[in-house]
């Protein structure tokens, strides 16, 4: 297993753990999803300020970095808002599996703008992942056109952000390939934290909430660092295919830590196991 694939799989596990910690936090504090998103990103900004200051990364940042950083963060923040809106209209159990829509969107963007063609086996693997995700979503309930449009636009935003952060990382020529990863994460999420800090006061995000969300911020920062390493080492699409296993990890972690089962009354345990095995098989097919 190469470094990029190993990093992407570990990042997917950290994302799944992050979702569990987010749910535990929401059960503990009575705040909105947007307040949690802002608090988490401010927390990440505080964490990334440590290496930014410690390694004097302000010498790396120039005025012409502003547009690339906005290209990373505006689609990302917009996608977060669209995702929350879609979940509010249809529920997390219906919307979350549809994040797999990002994979064919990434494939299309890669083909149009980077001339990255896929072979038949890879296309079959992507189709399988998408079909399983749609089946899992439909088993949780019916989705209307409005939330479907919202999650599709959110996936487009995430896809643009993934490609943009990879290009920004590659532009940091004064660092080694490995150092480009942590430097990119430090600069970008400090920048994102500052953007979220602007909205903290009107959204009534208090200091105690930032502290309550500390483990969410830490696990998300670890996850995104590993995923950026995966983007650079294996490719954005390849890393996201591996990342699709976060749903499988999430089911296991939710049962272990929350003692809950996914809200999918129409699926029996063998069916859920079959979907998880199908996801693993589809990812293995893509990389075989």
C-alpha positions in Angstrom: 0.0 0.0 0.0 1.5 3.4 -1.0 1.8 6.4 1.2 -1.1 8.3 -0.4 -3.6 5.4 -0.1 -2.6 4.7 3.5 -3.0 8.4 4.4 -6.4 8.6 2.6 -7.7 5.6 4.5 -6.4 6.8 7.8 -7.9 10.2 7.1 -11.2 8.6 6.3 -11.1 6.9 9.6 -10.3 10.2 11.4 -13.3 11.8 9.5 -15.6 9.0 10.8 -14.3 9.5 14.3 -14.9 13.3 13.9 -18.5 12.7 13.0 -19.0 10.6 16.1 -17.4 13.3 18.3 -19.5 15.9 16.6 -22.7 14.0 17.5 -21.6 13.6 21.1 -20.9 17.3 21.3 -24.3 18.1 19.8 -25.9 15.9 22.4 -24.1 17.8 25.1 -24.5 21.5 24.1 -27.7 23.1 22.8 -26.4 25.1 19.7 -27.0 25.1 16.0 -25.0 23.2 13.4 -23.7 26.5 12.0 -22.4 27.6 15.4 -20.5 24.2 15.7 -19.0 24.6 12.2 -17.8 28.1 13.1 -16.5 27.1 16.5 -14.6 24.1 15.1 -12.9 26.1 12.4 -11.9 28.9 14.8 -10.5 26.1 17.0 -8.6 24.8 14.0 -7.3 28.3 13.3 -6.0 28.5 16.8 -4.2 25.1 16.5 -2.7 26.0 13.1 -1.5 29.4 14.5 1.0 27.4 16.6 3.1 26.1 13.6 2.4 29.3 11.6 4.0 31.4 14.3 6.6 28.8 15.5 8.0 28.3 12.0 7.5 32.0 10.9 5.3 31.0 8.0 4.2 34.6 7.5 7.4 34.8 5.4 5.9 32.3 3.1 2.6 34.0 2.6 2.3 36.8 0.0 -0.5 39.0 -1.3 -0.9 36.8 -4.4 -1.8 33.9 -2.1 -5.1 35.5 -1.2 -7.0 34.5 -4.4 -5.8 30.8 -4.2 -6.8 30.6 -0.5 -10.2 32.1 -1.3 -10.6 29.5 -4.1 -10.1 26.8 -1.4 -12.2 28.3 1.3 -15.2 30.0 -0.3 -16.3 26.8 -2.1 -15.6 24.8 1.1 -17.5 27.1 3.4 -20.3 27.4 0.9 -20.5 23.6 0.6 -20.7 23.3 4.4 -23.7 25.7 4.5 -25.4 23.9 1.6 -24.8 20.5 3.3 -26.3 21.7 6.6 -29.3 23.1 4.6 -29.8 19.8 2.8 -29.6 17.9 6.1 -32.1 20.2 7.7 -34.6 19.5 4.9 -34.2 15.7 4.6 -32.1 14.4 7.5 -28.5 13.3 8.0 -29.2 9.6 7.3 -30.6 10.5 3.8 -28.1 13.2 2.9 -24.8 11.8 4.2 -24.5 8.8 1.8 -25.0 11.2 -1.1 -21.7 12.9 -0.4 -20.4 10.1 -2.7 -21.7 12.3 -5.5 -18.4 14.2 -5.1 -16.6 11.3 -6.7 -18.2 11.4 -10.2 -18.0 15.3 -10.0 -14.3 15.0 -9.3 -13.9 12.6 -12.2 -15.7 14.9 -14.5 -13.7 18.0 -13.4 -10.5 16.0 -13.8 -11.4 14.9 -17.3 -12.5 18.3 -18.5 -9.7 20.5 -16.9 -6.8 18.1 -16.4 -7.5 15.5 -19.1 -7.4 12.7 -16.6 -9.2 9.7 -18.2 -10.3 6.7 -16.3 -10.3 3.0 -17.5 -13.4 0.9 -17.6 -12.6 -0.9 -14.3 -12.2 2.5 -12.4 -15.5 3.7 -14.0 -17.2 0.5 -12.8 -15.9 1.0 -9.3 -17.1 4.6 -9.2 -20.5 3.6 -10.5 -20.7 0.8 -7.8 -19.8 3.3 -5.0 -22.4 5.7 -6.2 -25.1 3.1 -6.6 -24.5 1.7 -3.1 -24.6 5.3 -1.7 -27.9 6.1 -3.4 -29.4 2.8 -2.2 -28.3 3.5 1.3 -29.8 7.0 1.1 -33.1 5.7 -0.3 -33.4 3.1 2.4 -33.4 5.9 5.0 -36.2 7.8 3.3 -37.3 9.8 0.2 -35.4 12.8 -0.9 -37.0 15.8 -2.7 -35.5 17.7 -5.5 -34.5 20.8 -3.5 -32.2 18.9 -0.9 -30.9 16.8 -3.8 -29.9 20.0 -5.6 -28.4 21.4 -2.4 -26.2 18.3 -1.8 -25.1 18.2 -5.4 -24.0 21.8 -5.3 -22.3 21.1 -1.9 -20.3 18.2 -3.5 -19.3 20.5 -6.4 -18.0 23.0 -3.8 -16.1 20.3 -2.0 -14.6 19.1 -5.3 -13.4 22.5 -6.3 -11.9 23.1 -2.8 -10.1 19.7 -3.0 -8.5 20.5 -6.3 -7.7 24.1 -5.2 -6.0 23.1 -2.0 -3.9 20.5 -3.9 -2.8 23.2 -6.5 -2.0 25.6 -3.7 0.1 23.0 -1.9 2.1 22.3 -5.1 2.7 26.1 -5.5 4.8 26.1 -2.3 8.0 25.4 -4.1 10.4 26.3 -1.2 9.3 23.2 0.8 9.8 19.5 0.3 6.7 17.5 -0.8 6.0 16.3 2.8 6.5 19.8 4.3 4.2 21.3 1.7 1.3 19.3 3.3 1.6 20.7 6.9 2.5 24.2 5.7 -0.6 24.2 3.4 -2.8 23.0 6.2 -1.4 25.6 8.6 -1.7 28.5 6.3 -5.1 27.5 4.9 -6.9 26.7 8.1 -5.5 29.7 9.9 -7.0 31.7 7.0 -10.3 29.8 7.2 -10.3 30.3 11.0 -10.0 34.1 10.5 -12.9 34.1 8.0 -15.0 32.2 10.6 -13.9 34.5 13.4 -15.6 37.4 11.5 -18.9 35.6 11.7 -18.5 34.4 15.3 -20.1 37.5 17.0 -23.2 37.8 14.8 -23.7 34.0 15.1 -23.2 34.1 18.9 -20.4 31.7 19.0 -18.9 31.9 22.5 -15.4 30.9 23.8 -16.8 28.0 25.8 -18.2 26.4 22.6 -14.8 26.6 20.9 -13.4 24.7 23.9 -16.2 22.2 23.9 -15.5 21.5 20.2 -11.7 21.0 20.8 -11.6 17.3 20.0 -13.7 17.8 16.9 -11.2 20.5 15.8 -8.2 18.2 16.5 -9.6 15.1 14.7 -10.7 17.2 11.7 -7.2 18.8 11.5 -5.5 15.4 11.6 -8.0 14.1 9.0 -7.5 17.0 6.6 -3.7 16.8 6.9 -3.8 13.1 6.0 -6.2 13.8 3.1 -4.1 16.6 1.7 -1.2 14.1 1.8 -3.4 11.7 -0.1 -4.4 14.3 -2.6 -0.7 15.1 -3.4 0.6 11.5 -3.3 -2.2 9.6 -5.0 -4.4 12.2 -6.7 -7.5 14.0 -5.6 -9.9 11.5 -7.2 -8.1 8.5 -5.9 -7.9 9.9 -2.3 -11.7 10.6 -2.4 -12.4 7.1 -3.6 -10.5 5.7 -0.5 -12.3 8.4 1.6 -15.7 6.9 0.6 -15.0 4.2 3.2 -15.6 6.7 6.0 -19.2 5.6 6.0 -18.2 2.0 6.8 -15.8 3.3 9.5 -18.6 5.6 10.8 -21.1 2.7 11.2 -18.6 0.8 13.3 -17.5 3.8 15.4 -21.1 5.0 16.0 -22.0 1.5 17.4 -18.9 1.3 19.5 -19.0 4.8 21.1 -22.6 5.9 20.8 -24.1 2.4 21.1 -26.5 3.3 18.3 -27.3 1.8 14.9 -27.7 3.8 11.7 -31.3 5.0 11.3 -32.2 2.7 8.4 -35.3 0.8 9.4 -35.8 -0.8 6.0 -32.4 -2.5 6.1 -31.7 -5.6 8.0 -28.2 -6.2 9.6 -27.2 -8.6 6.8 -28.1 -5.9 4.2 -26.1 -3.3 6.0 -23.1 -5.7 6.1 -23.5 -6.4 2.4 -23.5 -2.6 1.6 -20.3 -2.2 3.7 -18.7 -5.1 2.0 -19.8 -3.7 -1.4 -18.1 -0.4 -0.6 -14.9 -2.1 0.4 -15.0 -4.2 -2.7 -15.7 -1.2 -5.0 -12.7 0.7 -3.5 -10.5 -2.4 -3.9 -11.7 -2.7 -7.5 -10.7 1.0 -8.3 -7.2 0.5 -7.0 -6.6 -3.1 -8.2 
